[in-house]
C-alpha cells in the first residue's frame, strides 16, 4: 500500500471531479480561442472587470504562495509579509494610472509598447531582449518554483510512495507517486492552456479562486480551533518562541567556545536577532527598531527594522512590475474598456491583500505551535503549512484542501504558459523571424512554445532550493528598472537605452551575488543549491534587502548616465506615442501642442493614491486585527477602509461612467 492512500475515496473523488472540470473548460473554449492571436492571448478584449480582477488574484495565488508566507512568518514574524504587501503601492499606480494607459495603447503584449514608445534598432533589440528575458529566464524560475511548491505540498500530503517503474522506448523510467501526480497536473494545465488560450485561463481562474479561498479559510478555521482559539494561540506562541530562543542561545555559546568559522557564528547570531521573542512580536506588522546599535553597522543593516524600511520605501518603485507587471498587464489589456480595466485592478488589489492574507498567516502561526522545530525536515520551514493540513483535516476536507492547492497551482501554470507564449510568438517569432503568416499559424506556434516552456520549467524545479529565496531572486533581478518603467510614460527624455542599461545592470548585479554565494558554498565543501543561501560579505550574511539596495543604486546611476549620454527619441515617435496614449506629465512642447481629450489620468492622483492605501491596507489590517482580537487597531483600520473607498467611488469610479 503506497503512502498516497492516506487519502480517502471521497478525497480522490473530489480531486477527480475538479481535474475533469479543468480539462472540460479547455475543450469548451478551444474553438473561440483558436480564431486569431488576439482571441488566443487577450480573449478579444471583451472581458468584464470582475472576471479579470478575479483572474489576477487566482494567478498570483500559486501552490508555493502559502508555503513562502509560512517560511517567512515562522522565522521572523508576519511583518516580513511586507515583502509582498508593499506591492500594493505599485498596484495603486496600476489602478489610477497605468490601467487606463495600457488599455489606450491597444498593444497585444507589453513588449509591443516598446516600439510604440521608442524607435529604431535599440527599440527592436529591447523588445526582442525583454521578450526572451521574461518569457524564458523569468518564466523558467517562476514555473520552477510553483512546480517545486506543489511537489512540497504533495510530499507531505501523499508521501513519496513507492516508485513506479516502466519503460519508454526501451528506456527504464522510475517515477514516484508524488512526481506522477505533479506531472498529471502539469499535463492537464498545459493541455487546456494549449486548447483554450486566454479564454480558458480566465474561466478556470474564476472557479479556481473560489476553491482556493474556500480551502484556505476552512484550514485556518480548523487550525485555530485545534489550538483552542486565538487567545490560546497567543499563549502557545509565547512559550514556543521562548524555547526556540533558548536553543539558539545554547548553540551560539557552543559555537563561541568551539572552532567554527566566523560566518557560521554570524549566521546563528543573525538568526537569533531576527527571531520574534513573543507572540506580540510575531503578530506585529512593524518590527522592533534595534536599540543602542550604530546606524551604519552590519547589525543595524541586517536588522528586521532596516529590512522593513527597504521593503516599504524602495522595493515597490524599483522592481520590474511598477507599471502593471506582465500577466497583470495582459489582463488589463483584455478589458472591455478603460473603466473595466481600472475596476479590475481595484478588485484584484483588494482581494489580494485584504482577503487572502490572513487565512495563510493564521495557519503559519498555528504551525509554529504545533511544529516548533522543522530544522530536520528536508522541506524546511515551508513544510509547516502542509503539515497542518495533513494532521488536522479528515476525509472530504483533506480532498477539498488538496483541490484548493491544485487550483492555485494550475491557475499559475496556465497563466505563465499563455503569457510566456505570447512573448515568444508575438514579440520574437512574429516580429523578427516569420512575419506575415496567417493567424492560425501563429496560434499553432504559440501552442508549440507552451510545451517548450513547461519542459524547461520542470528542469529548473529539479534544482531549486528555498521558494522564498527564489521569489526574492526574481524580484531583485529586475529591481533596478522600475523607475524607468514609470517615467517612460510621463517624461519625454527616457529612451530605449535607459531601459536596456537598467535591465542589464540589474540582471548582472543580481547574478553576481548568486555566483558569490555559489563560490562560497562550494569553497566550504557544501553542496550548492540554487538560491540556497545568502552570500557572505565582510564576514556577515548579505541578505536580499541589502542586495536590493546595491542593485537599485548601481542601476539608477547607470541608466541616468546612459539617458543623458544618448540621444532622445525623435519628435515624430514621441508625438505619435503621446497622441495615442495621452499620459500627461513632463512632455514639454509635445504635450502642450496636443490637446487632452477628457480628464488626464494624473488628475487628483496623490489623493487617489492615499485613498487607495486607506481602502486596501485599512481593509487588510481591519480583518487581521479583528481576527487576532486586537480591537484598538481593527476599528480605526475599518474606518480608514470605508473612508478610502468612499473617496475612490466619488472621485474615480463614478466619473469613469
N, C-alpha and C positions, 0 to 999 in steps of 0.2 A: 504494500500500500504506500503510494508516494505521499510526500508531505502536503501536496496540494489538496488532498482530501480533508484538510482542516475545514474546508467549506462544505456546507450542507447542500443538499439537492436544490433547495429553494434559492440559495445564493447563485448557483450555476444557472438556474432558470432566469433569474433577473439579469445576469450578465449576458446570457444568450439572447434574450429579447432585445436588450439595448444594442448589441452588435448587429443584429438583423435590421433593426431600425436604421442605424447609421448607414449600412450598405444600401438599404432601400431608398434613402434620400438621394444617394449618388445616382441610382438608376432613374429615379423620378426626374431629376434635373438635367440629365445628360443632354437631351435634345436642345433645350433652350441655351445651355452653356456653350455648345459647340458651334453656334451661329457665326461668331466672329470674336476677335480679341477683346473688344470692349465688353461683350457679354461674358466671356470666359474669365476676365480679370476684374471687371467692375460691375457685373450684373446689369449692364446697360444704363448705369447711372439712374436707377429708378427706385432705390430702396428708401424706406422711411427712417426717421431718426431713431425710433425705439429698437428696430432690428439692428441697425448699425451700431448704436451705442452698446447694446447687449452683446453683440458680436465682439466689440472691442474688449469688453470685460472678460468674456469667455476665453478669448485667445491669449490674454495676458495671465490667465489662471491656468498654469500648467501643473502637471503632477509634481514637479520639483518645487513649486512655489511654497506650499506649506512646509515642505522639508527644509528649505532655505531659511524660512522665517523661524522655524523651530531651532535650527542650528544657531541663528543669531541670538534669539531670545534666551536660550539655555546658557550661553557663555557670557553675555554682557547685560542682559535685561532687554525689555521691549523697546527701549529708546533707540536701539540700533536699527529698528524698522524705519528710522528716518532715512536709511539708505534708499528706500523706495517711497516713503511718504513725501520726501522733498520733490519727487517728480510731479506732484500736484502743481508746483509753481510754473513749470513749463507746460503742464496741462492747461493752466489758465491762459497762457499765451495761445495755445491751440484753440481754446474756446472763443476768446474775444478778438483774436487777430487772424490766426492762420486758417481756421476752418473756412471762413469766407474767402480768403485769398486763394487757397488751394482749389476751391470749387470754381472760382472765376478763371483760374489758369487753364482748366479743361485739358489737362495732360493725362496720359494713361498711367505713367509711373512718375514718382518724384524726380527721378533722374532726367526725364524728358524736359523738366523745367530748366535744367542747366543750359540747354541750347536755346531756350526761350530767353533766359536772363543774360547769358554770355555768348560771345561769338568766336568763330574761327576754330583753329586746331586745338587750342587749350580747352575750349568748351567740349569739343568732341572727345578729347582724351579724358577729361574729367568724368564725362558721362560713362565712358567705357570702364574707367578705373573704379568708380564708385559702384557701378552695377556689379562688377566682378567681386569687388571687396565685400559688399554686403550680401550678395547672393551666395557667395562661396565661403569665404573665411568666417564672416559673422554668422551666417546661417548654419555652417557646419558646427560651430561651437554651441549655438543655441539648440539645434537638433540633438547634438550630442548630450547636452546636459538634461534635456527633457526625457530622452530615452534612458539616461542614467538614473534620473529621478523615478521614472516609472519602474525601472528594474529594482530600485531600492525598496519601493513600496511592496512589490510582489515578493521580494526576498523575505520580508518579514511576514507578509500575509499568507504566502503559499509555501515558503521554504524553498530550498534549492531543488529538492526532489531528486529522483534517480535519473541519470542521463538516458536520453532517447537515442539509441544507436541505429543508423540506417546508412544506406549507400545512395549516392547521387552520381550517375555516370561513372561508376567504378571507384568513386572517392568515398572513403569512410567518413561519416559525419556523426559527431556526438553533440547532442543539444539537451540541456537540462530543461525541466518543465517550465521554470520561470522564464528562461530565454524564449522558449517556444511561445509562451503567452505574449511576451513583449512583441515578438515578430508577427504574431497574428494581428495584434492591434495596429502595428505599423502597416501591415499589409492592407488591412481594411481602410485605414486612414488614407493611405496612398491611393487605393482604388477609387474611393469616392471623390477624392480630390482630382484624380485624373478624369473621371467621368463627368463631374458636375461643375468643376471650376469654382468660381467665387459664389455662384448661386448656392451650391451645396454646402460650401463653407459657412455661409451666413445662416442658412436654415438649421443646420446641425448645431451651430454655435448657440442659437437662442435656446434650444432644448437642453444643450449641454450646460449652459449657465444655470438653468433652473435646477437640474440634477446636482450639479456640483455645489451650489449654495445650500440646497436642502441637506446634502450629505454632511457638509461642514458644520451646519447648525446643529444637526442631530448629534454628531460626535461631541461637539462642545458641551451640549446639554448633558449627555450621558457622563462625560468625563468629570465635569464639575460636580454633578450629583454623586458620583462614585467616591469622591474625597470628602463628602459631607457638606458641600456648598461653598460659596465664595469665602466666608469667614474662616472656615477650616482650611481652605486652600492657602490663605494668607499665613496661617499659623504653620502649616506644613512647609511653606517656602522659607520662613524664618529659621526653622530647625535645619532644613536641608542646606541652606547657604552657610550657616554657622559650621556645620560639619565639613562641607567642602573646603571652607577657608582653613580649617584646622589641618586637613590633609595636605593642602598646598604649602602651608607654613612648615610642616614637617619635611616635605620634600625639598623646600628651599634650604632649610637648616642642614639636611644631609648633603645637599649639593655644595654648600659653602664649606663644609668640613671635608669633602671628598675632592677628587681630582676630576673636575668637569670643565668643559670649555666655557669661556665667559659668555658666549652667545646662548648656550643652553640655560645657564643661570639667569640671564637677562630675560629669556623667554618665559621661564617659570615666574619670575617676579612680575613681568607684564601681565601674565595670566591672572595672578592674584590681584593686581591693581584693578583689572577690568571686571573681575567677578563681583556681582552685587553682594552686599553684605546683609541684606534683609529683604523682606517682601516689598517694603516701601520703595527701596532702590530698584527692585526688579520691575515694578509696575510704573516707575516714574518715566515720563516721556522726555525728560531732560536730565542728563547725567549730572552727577555732582562735580563741581569745579574743584580741582585739587588745591589744597591749601599749603602755604609755605614752600612752593615749588617755583623755581625760576622759570619765567615765561618762555625762554628760548632753550630750555633744557630738553633732552630726549624724553625725560619723564613727563613733562607737560605736553610735548608734541605727540606722545604716544597715549595720552590720557583719553578717556571716553569723552570728556568735555570738549577737547580740541577736535576730536573726530566729528562730534556733533556739529561744531561750528563750520567745519569744512563741508559737511553734507548740506546744511541749510543755506550757507552763504555762497558757495562756489559750485557745487556739483550740478545744480539744476540748470544753470545757464550755460554751462561749459560742455555739455555732452552732445552726442550726435543726433538727439531726438528733440532738440529745443523748438523746432518749428513744426512739430507734429509726430514724427517718428514712423518711418517705414510702413508697416501694415496698418497703423492707425491713419496715416495719410491715405492709404489705399481705400479704406472705408469712408473717409471724409469725401473723397472724390467720387464715390459711388452714390452719394446722397442725391435726392430729387432736386434740391435747390440749396441756396445758402442758409436758409433758416433751418432746414433739416440737418445740414452739416453742423451748424452751431449747437443745436439741441442734442444731436448725437454725442458730441464731445462733452457737453454738460452732464448728460445722464451717465456716460461712461465714467467720468471722474468721480461723481458722487457714489456710484455703485462700487467703484474700485477701491476707494479709500474708506468711506463711511460704512458701507455694508459688509465688505469682505474681510476687513482687518481682524475683527475681534474673535470670531469663531476659531481662527487659526492660532491667535495669541493665547486664548484660554487653554486650548489643548497643549500648546507648548509649555505653559506654566504647570499644568497638571502633570505633564511628562517629567518635569524636574522633581516633583514629589514622589512619583511612582518609580522612576528610574534615575536616581541621583547620579550614578556613575556609569557612563557609557563609553569610557575610555577603552575598554576591551572589545567593544562591538566593532566589527570590521566596517560598518557603515558610519561610525562616529555619532556625533550629536544629532545629526539629521534623522537617525533611526527612531528618535523619541516619538514622533508623530505616529508613525506606522505601528509602533509597539503599543501605544494607547489603543489604537483601532483593534489590534489583534487580541488584546487582553480583555477589553470591556464589551465588545459587541458580540451578540449572539446571532443565530441563523436569521436570515432576512435582512437585518440591519447591516450585517457584515457585507452581504451582497450589494446592498444599496451604497455603502461607502466605497466599495471597490469600483462600482459603476461610476460614482462621482469622480474618482481618480481617472478612470478610463475616459470619461467625458472631458475632463480637464486636459488630459494628455492628448487626446485626439484632436481637440479644438486648436491646440497649439501646433501640432504637427501639420494638420491640413493647411493652416494659415501660412506657415513658413514655406511649405512646399509650393503653394499657389503664388505667394508673394515673391519668393526667390525665383520661381519660374518666369514670372513677369519681367523681372530684371534681365535674366539671361536671354529671353526671347526678344522682348521689345527693345531693350537698350543695347544689346550686343548683336544677337543673331540678325534681327530685322534691320537694325540701323547700320551695321558695319559689314555683315557677311552675306546675307541673302535678301536684299531689299526687293520690293516689287512682286513678291509672291502672293498667292491667294490667302484669304483669311483662314481657310481650312488648313492650309499648310502651316501657318503659324500656331494654330491651336494644337495640331499634332506635335509640332516642335516643342510646345510647352509641356505636353504630356511626357515626352521623352526626357526633357530637363527635370521634370518632377521625380522620375525614377532615379536619375543620377544624383539628385540632392539627398534622397533618403539613404542611398547606399553610402555616400560619403559621411553623412551624419552618424550612421551606425559605427563606422570605423573610429570616429572621434570618441564616441561614447565608451568604447572599449578601453580608452586610455585617459580617462578623466578622473580626477580625484574629487576635491571638495566642490559641491554645487555652488556654495556661497562664493568661493574664490573664483570660479568660472564666471559667475554672474558679474562679479566686480571687475574681472579682467576685461570682459566685453565692454563694460561702461568706460573703463579707463582708456581702452583702445581708440575710442572716438571722442575723448573728453576735451580735446583742445579745439574742436571745430565749432562748438555751439554758438559762440558769439558771431562768427562769420555767417552761420545759417540764419540768424536773426537779422543781421544788418544787410544781407543781400537783398532783402525785400524793401528796406527803408533808406538805404544810403547808396547813392549812385556810384561812389568811388570803389566799392567792392568789385573785384574782378575774378576771373577763373583761377588765376594764380594764388589768390587769397585762400581759396578752398583747397587747392592742391597742396600747398605748403602746410596748412593747418592739419589736414588729414594725414599727410605723410609723416610729419614730426610726431603726432600723437601715436601713430602706429609704431614707429621705430622706437620711441622712448618707452612705451609700454612693453614691447617685446624685449627691450634691453633689460628691464627689471626681471622679466621671467627667465631670460638667459642667465642673469646673475644668480638667481635662485637655483637654477639647474646646476650651474657650475659648483656652487657651494654645497648643494645636496650630494652630488656625486663625489666631490672632494672629501666630504665627511664619511664616505663609504656607505651612504644610504641609497636606497633605490629612488630614482626620480619619478615623480608622478606629476602630470600636467596640472598646474595650479595647486600643487600640494602644500607649498609653504611660501612664506614671505622671504625676500632677500634680507641679509644682514648688512647693515651699513654702520661703520664705526663701532662695531660690537653690539649694536642694538637692532631689534627687528624693525624693518621699514615697511609698515603695513600699507594697505590700499589708500587710505586718505592722504598719507604723505606722498606716495607715488603720484596720486592725482594732482596734488599741488605742483609737483615738479613738471609733470606732463603739461598741465594747463599753462604754467608760467613760460616754459620754453616755447610752446606752440603760439601763445599770444605774442611774444616778442618776434617770433619768426614771421607770422602771417602779416603783422603790421608793417614790418620792414619790407616784406615782399610786395605788399599792396602799394606802398608809396614808391617803390623802386621800379614798378612796372606800369605800363600804360593802362588807363581806364578803358572800359568798353566803349565802342563807337557810339556817337549820339543817336544814330539810327536804331541800333539794337536797344539802347536804353529807352528810347521813345516808344518803340513797339511794345516793350515789356510793360512800361508804365501805363500805356493806353489800355492794354488788355486787362491788367490786374488792378490798377488804381489803388496802390497800397498807402499813399500818403508818406510822410516822413521827410527826409532830407534829400530832395531831388533837384534843388536849385531851379535853374531856368526851365528844365524839362517839366518839373511838376507845376511850375507857375503857368506854363503855356498850355497845359492840358486841363480843361475844366473837369471837376469831380462830378460824378453822377450819383446823387443821393448822399447819405451820410458816410463819412470816412470811418474805416474800422477803428481808427485811433481815438475817435471821439469818446470822452469820458473813460478812457482806458484805465487810468490809475484807480478811479473809484470802482470800476467794474472788477478790477484785479483784487482789490481789498475785499469787496463784497463776495467774490468767489472764494477767497480764503476763509471768510467767516462762515459761508454756507457749507462748504465741504469739510474743512477741518473742524468747524464747530459741530457738524453732524457726527463726524468721526469720534471726537472726544466726548460728545454728549452720550453716544451709545456706549463707548468703552467705560467711561467713568460711572455711568448708571449700572452697567453690568457688574462692575467692581465695587459698587456701593460707596463711591466717592462723590456724594451729592453736592458738596460745596463747589465742585468743578463741573459736574454734569449739568446743573441748572443754568449757569452762565453760558456754557457752551451751547445749550439748546436755544437760548435767547439769541446768541450770535448767529446760529444756523437760520432761524426764522427771519431775522433782520437781513441777512445776506441774500436769501432767496427773494425777499420782497423787493429789494433793490434791483436784482437781476431781472425779475419779471417785469417791473415797470420800465426800467431803463433800456433793456435789451430785447427780451423775448416779445413783448407786445409791439415794439417798434419794428420788429422784423416781419410782422404780418403783411 
